[in-house]
């Protein structure tokens, strides 16, 4: 039910645990799945909540995701110095990146509609 998902996201976005340091990459990927579902709604208020939560998640994890998937960490991969924890973090970042990419794909038609 989209209404329940929106209520969940609205509460999650206003929770200090979500906007603070308690949020994890696992939670980010899970919340992004809910955000993507809510983006299917026809109600502007639902879309705004979804986009607000996506912005909170990007602010919290965008740099970690990009840095983990590119840049200095790529050197570690080339040298074969990948630890299990790094491999797990890289997979979680990849999963989140896929969700953010899907979200971007969903937002594009909305932007064109407003132009």
C-alpha positions, 0 to 999 in steps of 0.5 A, spaced: 500 500 500 503 506 497 500 510 503 503 506 508 510 506 505 509 514 504 507 514 512 513 509 513 518 514 509 515 520 512 517 518 519 523 515 517 525 522 514 524 525 520 527 520 525 534 523 528 536 515 527 535 516 520 538 523 519 543 521 524 549 516 524 545 510 526 543 509 518 547 504 515 548 502 508 544 496 509 538 500 511 540 505 505 539 500 500 532 497 503 529 504 504 531 506 497 527 500 494 521 503 498 522 510 495 522 507 488 516 503 489 513 510 492 515 514 486 510 510 482 504 514 485 500 519 482 500 523 488 505 529 488 505 529 496 507 522 495 513 523 490 515 529 494 516 525 500 520 519 496 524 525 493 526 528 500 528 521 503 532 520 497 536 526 498 537 525 505 540 518 503 544 521 498 547 526 503 548 521 508 551 516 503 553 519 496 560 520 498 561 513 501 558 510 495 562 514 489 568 513 493 568 506 494 566 504 487 571 509 484 577 513 486 582 510 491 579 504 492 579 502 485 587 501 486 586 496 492 582 492 487 587 492 482 592 490 487 588 484 489 588 487 496 580 486 497 578 484 504 572 481 506 569 487 509 571 492 503 568 487 498 561 487 502 561 494 503 563 495 495 557 490 494 552 494 498 555 501 495 553 497 488 546 495 490 545 503 493 548 505 486 543 501 482 537 504 486 539 511 486 540 510 478 533 507 478 530 513 482 534 518 477 531 514 471 524 515 474 525 522 476 527 524 469 520 524 466 517 528 471 523 533 470 521 533 463 513 534 464 515 540 468 519 544 463 
